[in-house]
Structure formats: structure tokens, C-alpha cells
Amino acid sequence: MTRRFTQHAGVAVGLVLTAIALTSCGSGGSSETSKDKADGSSVTVDFWGWAPGYAEAVEAYNASHPDAKVTFTTTPPGSKGGYTKMFSAV
């Protein structure tokens, strides 16, 4: 059980880091995120998922990164509604 949690937590952290990296992308490095970061305010990222361990991974990330806040929302798994929500967002 611990190994499975560790694998899911690792995937979750990777997804969260990717989401944060993508929010900081902007044309010419002058995105709102870059400005917010320069003045010391925090960055907020919304993260949806259904796999076990995501909530714990987000808590751990938030605890170790005071300059970034990830909010996690549990969605229904896969074909029970999660895929539809994800595809609609894209």
C-alpha cells in the first residue's frame, strides 16, 4: 500500500509542478505570474484529479512552497464524470 501511495504522490507532485510551470509561461517573460512573483505575492493554481494520494501530495507541496498555493478539487473518476470535466476544461 505504501508503494502505491508513493507512486501516486510522485505523479501528483509532478502534475502540480507542471501546472505551476505552465502558469508562469508568458510572452516575453512579462506574464502576470512573473509580476506577482517579483513583488512577493503568491501564485495560485487549481488542480483537479481523482487518483488516491493527490490531496496528500498537494498538502505536502503547499507546506513546502509558501510562495505558491495549489488548490485541489476531487473529481469523479474517469468515465464517471472526470473525463468530461477535463475535456471541457481543455
PyMOL commands that set and color helices and strands:
alter all, ss='L'
color gray80, all
select helices_A, chain A and resi 2-23+27-29+32-38+54-64+78-80+82-89
alter helices_A, ss='H'
color red, helices_A
select strands_A, chain A and resi 43-49+68-74
alter strands_A, ss='S'
color yellow, strands_A
deselect
rebuild
show_as cartoon
